[in-house]
Amino acid sequence: MALKIVRRYDANGRELTEKDLETFRLDSPVVREILANLNREVEEGIRQKEKKGDD
């Protein structure tokens, strides 16, 4: 069985390193923080919408 070498490049043609790819992993701290912030924003929007409905 032959090994396949896979290289990934960004839009400018630069090769992405493992460190670069860490940003795109779903279990990375960066992605977790982004998702946590989005969840907070969605929850706040729901609370505000419910408050307006109570008026």
Order of alpha helices (4+ residues) and beta strands (2+ residues): alpha-alpha
